[in-house]
Amino acid sequence: MQKDIHKENMLKRYTPRNFRFEQIFEINKWKVKVYTITYNDEFNSEEILSNAINSLGDWLNKSKSLQLQTYNMAFLVIHEGKDGVWVLPHWWIGGEMLQKLTFYTRYEEPNKFELLPKEGSMACVWELSVICHERNAWIKHILKNADSPNFDGYLSDVIEGLI
């Protein structure tokens, strides 16, 4: 029974992927850490990366929907997968919560971002590495120093390498 489940789900052995911190992008008083992940040796979807950065203003406007305080601090993950590119903007809201969206684009449609899944957001094991790092950086630089948060320290605390 167990073997049939594995075959049906196409479960594959974990292999590390290349993670790279790209830049801190500033838009509408927001500061956004930008990361890329790829299954290739190098990230190759520069047009999609540029289009995603250009869409950040619209995506970050969704932070107003919950009417909670934001700190104008966010991070963006662009994940080059085998089937297409996953784009995940995240922003800190209400002190200790992370709000996020998940978009997908096909390589041949680099400016068409589709919200997927429609029912809610998701992240894979590689993207969770960035989320976990950002959680720890937020706790270290912001929440443990709530009286005097170190936003510059948070922004400079990044993750890179083969993970």
C-alpha distance (Angstrom), angle and dihedral (degrees) to the residues before:
residue distance angle dihedral
M1 . . .
Q2 3.82 . .
K3 3.82 92.7 .
D4 3.82 91.3 54.0
I5 3.82 91.4 53.6
H6 3.80 91.3 51.4
K7 3.80 92.7 49.3
E8 3.79 92.4 46.0
N9 3.82 93.5 49.1
M10 3.80 93.4 43.2
L11 3.81 90.1 -132.4
K12 3.80 109.7 -167.8
R13 3.77 133.4 -166.7
Y14 3.83 113.8 -95.8
T15 3.78 114.8 -105.4
P16 3.80 123.3 -177.0
R17 3.79 119.7 -107.6
N18 3.79 132.3 -152.1
F19 3.80 114.4 -95.9
R20 3.79 121.6 -168.6
F21 3.77 132.6 -179.3
E22 3.80 104.7 -138.9
Q23 3.80 107.9 -177.6
I24 3.77 148.5 -56.0
F25 3.77 106.5 -94.2
E26 3.80 120.4 -159.7
I27 3.81 122.3 -152.9
N28 3.80 131.7 157.4
K29 3.83 91.7 -11.9
W30 3.83 90.6 -50.8
K31 3.79 123.1 123.2
V32 3.79 113.4 -151.5
K33 3.81 127.5 -171.1
V34 3.80 108.0 -144.3
Y35 3.81 120.8 -151.1
T36 3.79 132.6 179.3
I37 3.79 127.7 -157.9
T38 3.78 124.8 -172.1
Y39 3.77 139.9 179.2
N40 3.84 86.9 -150.1
D41 3.79 125.5 79.7
E42 3.82 88.7 -102.8
F43 3.79 135.1 16.4
N44 3.82 108.5 -99.2
S45 3.82 105.5 175.3
E46 3.80 100.4 89.6
E47 3.83 92.7 145.5
I48 3.81 91.6 54.6
L49 3.81 90.1 46.1
S50 3.82 90.3 52.4
N51 3.82 92.5 46.1
A52 3.81 91.2 49.4
I53 3.80 91.8 50.7
N54 3.81 88.7 49.8
S55 3.84 89.2 53.1
L56 3.82 94.6 51.2
G57 3.81 94.6 94.0
D58 3.80 92.2 59.8
W59 3.78 93.7 42.5
L60 3.81 93.9 48.9
N61 3.81 89.8 52.7
K62 3.81 85.9 71.5
S63 3.81 86.7 71.3
K64 3.82 87.2 79.0
S65 3.81 92.9 62.7
L66 3.82 94.9 83.1
Q67 3.81 94.4 43.3
L68 3.80 91.2 -135.5
Q69 3.77 126.2 134.8
T70 3.76 116.3 -86.2
Y71 3.76 126.0 -165.0
N72 3.79 94.9 -149.7
M73 3.80 87.9 -113.7
A74 3.78 120.9 128.7
F75 3.78 144.0 149.6
L76 3.77 130.7 -144.2
V77 3.80 125.4 -153.2
I78 3.80 119.6 -161.4
H79 3.81 108.8 -170.2
E80 3.77 118.8 -168.2
G81 3.79 105.5 -153.3
K82 3.77 133.0 175.4
D83 3.81 94.4 -98.7
G84 3.81 99.5 38.2
V85 3.78 142.0 -54.6
W86 3.79 125.4 -57.3
V87 3.81 116.8 -152.4
L88 3.80 119.1 -163.0
P89 3.81 120.9 -178.6
H90 3.84 114.2 -170.1
W91 3.80 130.2 -176.4
W92 3.78 135.3 -175.7
I93 3.79 114.4 -116.0
G94 3.79 136.8 172.6
G95 3.81 92.8 11.3
E96 3.77 103.2 -74.3
M97 3.81 106.2 24.1
L98 3.77 129.2 99.2
Q99 3.79 119.2 -147.9
K100 3.80 118.4 -165.4
L101 3.76 146.7 172.2
T102 3.80 129.5 -154.2
F103 3.80 121.8 -145.3
Y104 3.78 131.7 178.3
T105 3.79 130.3 -156.8
R106 3.75 131.7 -179.6
Y107 3.79 118.5 -125.8
E108 3.79 90.3 -118.0
E109 3.85 92.4 52.0
P110 3.83 102.5 48.6
N111 3.81 95.3 167.0
K112 3.82 99.4 45.6
F113 3.81 111.4 91.8
E114 3.79 114.5 -174.6
L115 3.81 119.7 -164.7
L116 3.81 104.8 -122.8
P117 2.90 132.9 -141.3
K118 3.80 96.4 20.2
E119 3.81 91.6 -149.8
G120 3.81 96.4 59.3
S121 3.76 144.9 -45.1
M122 3.79 129.4 -64.9
A123 3.80 141.2 -175.1
C124 3.79 134.2 -160.3
V125 3.81 128.4 -133.4
W126 3.83 93.0 -91.0
E127 3.82 93.9 48.7
L128 3.80 89.0 47.8
S129 3.82 88.1 62.4
V130 3.81 89.3 63.5
I131 3.81 92.0 43.2
C132 3.82 91.0 50.6
H133 3.81 91.6 48.5
E134 3.81 91.6 48.3
R135 3.81 90.8 48.5
N136 3.79 90.9 53.9
A137 3.82 92.3 45.5
W138 3.82 90.8 49.8
I139 3.81 91.5 51.4
K140 3.82 93.0 45.2
H141 3.80 99.3 46.0
I142 3.81 103.8 25.8
L143 3.80 115.7 20.5
K144 3.81 97.2 38.7
N145 3.82 87.3 50.7
A146 3.79 97.8 40.9
D147 3.82 92.7 148.7
S148 3.80 91.4 54.0
P149 3.81 110.2 12.8
N150 3.80 116.4 -158.5
F151 3.82 102.1 -137.0
D152 3.81 92.3 166.5
G153 3.81 89.4 54.5
Y154 3.79 89.9 49.9
L155 3.81 92.1 49.9
S156 3.81 92.9 50.0
D157 3.84 93.5 48.3
V158 3.83 103.1 92.7
I159 3.79 140.1 156.4
E160 3.82 125.7 -130.0
G161 3.78 141.4 156.3
L162 3.76 139.8 58.4
I163 3.80 104.7 -30.8
